[in-house]
Amino acid sequence: MKRALTEAASVILGVLLLIWSLTPVYNMLLIALDPDEGDIEFEGVIWPQDPSLHSFRTVLTQGYWLVEDFWHQFGNSFFIGLMTMVLTVLIGSLASFALGRLRLGRGWLLVNAPLLTYAVPASFLVIPFTRLMAAYGLSNSLWAIVAANVAFATPYAILILRQYATLIPIELDQAAQVDGASPVHVYRLIYVPLMAPALAAVGTFALLLAWSEYLYQYVMLSSTRNMTVAVAIAQFFNTDEAPWNYMMAIAIIYSLPPIVIFYALRRYMAAGLTRGAVRG
């Protein structure tokens, strides 16, 4: 009896959490399907009488002045996310390889010290980081946003990869070195293939971080040409009568790529995070 009540309570709690999580998404879809500028959400209607994909079609064809650069802005967002993921994985894997496999002195300090960056809120660093990028001639540049994202994602990546790397026997490296393999060959042919689950985990984390980041993009990207989708959506609030259905259609389209990537790599993410955590 007690077990049945526990299971029933768990099911009820799961359903409530599911409803709580999906309600905002449903609300976005409801507004996006409204052919009358998304006013249905403010009228308390659960489902539009004449649902329409007009807002999605308008966004995809860039048929409204606020979305006339949508695909270019989407490309900017994709570039930032992709470069953040690639550089985070590359820097994190090289650093963890050097710290774990090459037996550097005081490696633990090099692993944990970068984590102190998370003690400082990102909003406190945006002004000095903007001035730093201006000094290097990267004002209003997508690479400045990539640099900021990589700076925030790399410490976590090094920590996870360093913990996961301890599961790989050091004897593999030693055997390869006996056969004449250099550290570069060990990294490329042994370390990277065996680290694939952890690399997928930190790569996905970096991509999601870059995809959802807004503050640095808003402050550092001033020209329309270099805007991302996240910044472009904010323009809707500068109009007198914002078309909410277009805004929600953009938000739904923009959220699809990270969702697809997350679910495609979720098994590798779970393996990469849990194995390293258990060992650590």
C-alpha positions as a printed NumPy array, in Angstrom:
array([[  0.   ,   0.   ,   0.   ],
       [  2.772,   2.381,   0.962],
       [  4.656,   1.566,  -2.231],
       [  1.54 ,   2.212,  -4.332],
       [  0.995,   5.601,  -2.691],
       [  4.637,   6.499,  -3.288],
       [  4.402,   5.568,  -6.967],
       [  1.123,   7.474,  -7.337],
       [  2.636,  10.546,  -5.694],
       [  5.662,  10.278,  -7.991],
       [  3.434,  10.085, -11.057],
       [  1.38 ,  13.093,  -9.935],
       [  4.515,  15.085,  -9.207],
       [  5.957,  14.143, -12.601],
       [  2.784,  15.218, -14.381],
       [  2.71 ,  18.529, -12.518],
       [  6.35 ,  19.205, -13.357],
       [  5.693,  18.299, -16.992],
       [  2.734,  20.688, -17.179],
       [  4.749,  23.401, -15.45 ],
       [  7.619,  22.955, -17.909],
       [  5.516,  22.778, -21.077],
       [  3.069,  25.583, -20.293],
       [  5.404,  28.37 , -21.517],
       [  6.153,  26.41 , -24.691],
       [  2.443,  25.849, -25.282],
       [  1.825,  29.538, -24.728],
       [  4.46 ,  30.395, -27.347],
       [  2.897,  27.987, -29.834],
       [ -0.573,  29.351, -29.109],
       [  0.526,  32.896, -29.9  ],
       [  2.489,  31.832, -32.981],
       [ -0.552,  30.061, -34.451],
       [ -2.793,  33.069, -33.983],
       [ -3.334,  34.827, -37.351],
       [ -4.289,  38.079, -35.61 ],
       [ -0.885,  39.26 , -34.271],
       [ -0.979,  36.988, -31.226],
       [ -3.726,  38.816, -29.337],
       [ -5.414,  35.521, -28.508],
       [ -3.075,  34.934, -25.56 ],
       [ -4.366,  38.048, -23.839],
       [ -7.996,  37.01 , -24.34 ],
       [ -7.692,  33.799, -22.323],
       [ -8.465,  31.523, -25.294],
       [ -7.023,  28.026, -24.986],
       [ -6.808,  27.37 , -28.728],
       [ -7.322,  29.717, -31.704],
       [-10.449,  29.151, -33.764],
       [ -8.525,  29.412, -37.022],
       [ -4.917,  28.362, -36.282],
       [ -2.55 ,  29.423, -38.995],
       [  1.099,  28.887, -39.927],
       [  1.186,  32.355, -41.441],
       [  3.619,  33.703, -38.833],
       [  6.089,  30.849, -39.444],
       [  5.79 ,  31.352, -43.199],
       [  6.385,  35.085, -42.836],
       [  9.499,  34.546, -40.719],
       [ 10.949,  31.878, -43.013],
       [ 10.346,  33.987, -46.114],
       [ 11.419,  37.215, -44.361],
       [  8.134,  38.818, -45.32 ],
       [  7.987,  41.458, -42.573],
       [ 10.342,  44.383, -41.983],
       [ 11.398,  43.179, -38.54 ],
       [ 12.399,  39.778, -39.924],
       [ 13.879,  40.853, -43.255],
       [ 17.371,  39.784, -42.097],
       [ 16.268,  36.67 , -40.209],
       [ 18.391,  34.133, -42.089],
       [ 21.495,  36.275, -41.892],
       [ 20.948,  36.76 , -38.171],
       [ 20.305,  33.046, -37.779],
       [ 23.584,  32.413, -39.574],
       [ 25.362,  34.732, -37.132],
       [ 23.882,  32.832, -34.203],
       [ 24.874,  29.519, -35.752],
       [ 28.425,  30.764, -36.382],
       [ 28.803,  31.896, -32.772],
       [ 27.411,  28.632, -31.423],
       [ 29.513,  26.441, -33.723],
       [ 32.779,  28.321, -33.111],
       [ 32.146,  28.349, -29.354],
       [ 31.585,  24.598, -29.384],
       [ 34.641,  23.827, -31.539],
       [ 37.041,  26.096, -29.649],
       [ 35.79 ,  24.979, -26.238],
       [ 36.254,  21.315, -27.142],
       [ 39.658,  21.977, -28.696],
       [ 41.037,  24.098, -25.848],
       [ 39.458,  21.937, -23.158],
       [ 40.74 ,  18.678, -24.622],
       [ 44.277,  20.02 , -25.139],
       [ 44.392,  21.475, -21.633],
       [ 43.019,  18.335, -19.978],
       [ 45.452,  16.203, -21.986],
       [ 48.379,  18.329, -20.868],
       [ 47.249,  18.375, -17.245],
       [ 46.3  ,  14.703, -16.965],
       [ 48.445,  12.737, -19.373],
       [ 51.686,  14.718, -19.32 ],
       [ 51.781,  14.828, -15.517],
       [ 52.378,  18.533, -15.114],
       [ 53.296,  19.76 , -11.666],
       [ 50.49 ,  21.408,  -9.688],
       [ 48.008,  20.346, -12.342],
       [ 45.182,  20.407,  -9.82 ],
       [ 45.729,  24.137,  -9.348],
       [ 45.5  ,  24.78 , -13.081],
       [ 42.256,  22.78 , -13.229],
       [ 40.501,  24.457, -10.305],
       [ 41.786,  28.03 , -10.561],
       [ 39.801,  28.887, -13.748],
       [ 36.592,  27.878, -11.953],
       [ 36.927,  31.05 ,  -9.888],
       [ 35.617,  32.915, -12.922],
       [ 32.17 ,  31.532, -12.122],
       [ 32.255,  33.372,  -8.79 ],
       [ 32.021,  36.686, -10.669],
       [ 28.666,  37.371, -12.383],
       [ 28.945,  37.719, -16.139],
       [ 27.151,  41.069, -15.995],
       [ 30.054,  42.502, -13.968],
       [ 32.553,  41.576, -16.657],
       [ 30.721,  42.819, -19.741],
       [ 32.066,  46.403, -19.606],
       [ 35.767,  45.535, -19.092],
       [ 35.453,  42.764, -21.667],
       [ 33.937,  45.209, -24.16 ],
       [ 36.821,  47.613, -23.642],
       [ 39.296,  44.753, -24.021],
       [ 37.758,  43.695, -27.326],
       [ 37.823,  47.31 , -28.523],
       [ 41.533,  47.487, -27.719],
       [ 42.087,  44.45 , -29.95 ],
       [ 39.965,  45.859, -32.762],
       [ 37.11 ,  43.387, -32.274],
       [ 34.327,  45.849, -31.538],
       [ 31.036,  44.837, -33.12 ],
       [ 32.562,  41.507, -34.153],
       [ 31.124,  38.026, -33.876],
       [ 34.542,  36.8  , -32.773],
       [ 34.272,  38.962, -29.653],
       [ 31.13 ,  37.074, -28.641],
       [ 32.843,  33.769, -29.394],
       [ 35.784,  34.793, -27.196],
       [ 33.463,  35.677, -24.312],
       [ 31.541,  32.401, -24.582],
       [ 34.726,  30.327, -24.787],
       [ 36.131,  32.118, -21.743],
       [ 33.073,  31.117, -19.718],
       [ 32.7  ,  27.58 , -21.071],
       [ 36.329,  26.417, -21.025],
       [ 36.869,  26.117, -17.221],
       [ 33.894,  23.77 , -16.919],
       [ 35.062,  21.838, -19.983],
       [ 38.548,  21.348, -18.535],
       [ 37.101,  20.132, -15.234],
       [ 34.819,  17.553, -16.87 ],
       [ 37.441,  16.342, -19.347],
       [ 40.116,  16.135, -16.658],
       [ 37.883,  13.962, -14.479],
       [ 36.87 ,  11.756, -17.389],
       [ 40.47 ,  11.342, -18.531],
       [ 41.361,   9.643, -15.255],
       [ 39.262,   6.682, -16.427],
       [ 41.611,   6.084, -19.363],
       [ 44.553,   3.88 , -18.279],
       [ 47.857,   5.711, -18.521],
       [ 49.367,   2.419, -19.708],
       [ 47.821,   3.065, -23.127],
       [ 49.88 ,   6.219, -23.455],
       [ 53.017,   4.459, -22.272],
       [ 52.522,   1.579, -24.704],
       [ 52.059,   4.03 , -27.572],
       [ 55.186,   5.916, -26.571],
       [ 57.156,   2.666, -26.504],
       [ 56.048,   2.144, -30.106],
       [ 57.424,   5.568, -30.963],
       [ 54.257,   7.671, -30.776],
       [ 54.732,  11.338, -29.971],
       [ 52.402,  13.239, -27.583],
       [ 50.596,  14.598, -30.651],
       [ 49.914,  11.06 , -31.909],
       [ 48.792,   9.948, -28.439],
       [ 46.391,  12.895, -28.261],
       [ 44.98 ,  12.403, -31.755],
       [ 44.828,   8.594, -31.987],
       [ 44.192,   7.523, -28.385],
       [ 43.022,  10.374, -26.213],
       [ 40.444,  12.019, -28.486],
       [ 38.66 ,   8.79 , -29.61 ],
       [ 38.376,   7.5  , -26.041],
       [ 37.193,  10.895, -24.823],
       [ 34.373,  11.123, -27.379],
       [ 31.482,  10.925, -24.839],
       [ 32.976,  13.663, -22.66 ],
       [ 33.813,  15.784, -25.686],
       [ 30.203,  15.506, -26.834],
       [ 29.049,  16.566, -23.373],
       [ 31.201,  19.686, -23.124],
       [ 30.586,  20.543, -26.782],
       [ 26.832,  20.452, -26.277],
       [ 27.155,  22.474, -23.083],
       [ 29.19 ,  25.122, -24.917],
       [ 26.714,  25.246, -27.793],
       [ 23.727,  25.671, -25.482],
       [ 25.582,  28.344, -23.526],
       [ 26.342,  30.303, -26.689],
       [ 22.853,  29.807, -28.114],
       [ 21.107,  31.187, -25.043],
       [ 23.553,  34.021, -24.272],
       [ 22.078,  37.489, -24.72 ],
       [ 23.856,  40.129, -22.618],
       [ 27.194,  40.179, -24.438],
       [ 25.504,  40.045, -27.822],
       [ 23.238,  42.958, -26.919],
       [ 26.083,  45.123, -25.616],
       [ 28.781,  44.303, -28.174],
       [ 26.873,  43.898, -31.45 ],
       [ 25.553,  47.249, -32.6  ],
       [ 25.13 ,  46.919, -36.369],
       [ 22.142,  45.176, -37.928],
       [ 24.504,  43.171, -40.13 ],
       [ 26.12 ,  41.476, -37.135],
       [ 23.002,  41.019, -35.045],
       [ 21.972,  37.593, -33.845],
       [ 18.451,  36.252, -33.53 ],
       [ 18.514,  36.731, -29.754],
       [ 19.249,  40.45 , -30.162],
       [ 16.893,  40.885, -33.11 ],
       [ 13.94 ,  39.601, -31.092],
       [ 14.447,  42.497, -28.674],
       [ 13.676,  44.909, -31.528],
       [ 10.052,  43.835, -31.364],
       [  9.744,  45.607, -28.018],
       [ 10.831,  48.894, -29.606],
       [  7.757,  49.062, -31.84 ],
       [  4.431,  50.537, -30.801],
       [  2.424,  47.435, -31.707],
       [  4.688,  44.413, -31.723],
       [  3.403,  41.425, -33.741],
       [  3.608,  38.836, -30.994],
       [  2.866,  35.942, -33.336],
       [  5.982,  36.704, -35.403],
       [  8.045,  37.052, -32.255],
       [  6.927,  33.684, -30.904],
       [  7.422,  32.037, -34.293],
       [ 11.024,  33.267, -34.307],
       [ 11.529,  32.03 , -30.758],
       [ 10.23 ,  28.55 , -31.632],
       [ 12.347,  28.286, -34.782],
       [ 15.394,  29.558, -32.919],
       [ 14.983,  26.977, -30.158],
       [ 14.828,  23.966, -32.502],
       [ 18.553,  23.488, -33.38 ],
       [ 19.833,  23.148, -29.782],
       [ 16.923,  20.853, -28.937],
       [ 17.744,  18.576, -31.87 ],
       [ 21.446,  18.544, -31.012],
       [ 20.76 ,  17.943, -27.33 ],
       [ 18.542,  14.929, -27.929],
       [ 20.856,  13.582, -30.618],
       [ 23.811,  13.617, -28.219],
       [ 22.035,  13.052, -24.903],
       [ 23.421,   9.518, -24.486],
       [ 26.968,  10.756, -24.953],
       [ 26.323,  13.662, -22.597],
       [ 25.039,  11.352, -19.866],
       [ 28.028,   9.059, -20.263],
       [ 30.519,  11.896, -20.318],
       [ 29.119,  13.643, -17.258],
       [ 28.309,  10.678, -15.016],
       [ 31.505,   8.7  , -15.538],
       [ 33.701,  11.653, -14.859],
       [ 31.64 ,  12.615, -11.83 ],
       [ 31.775,   9.118, -10.335],
       [ 35.543,   8.977, -10.656],
       [ 35.996,  12.527,  -9.368]])
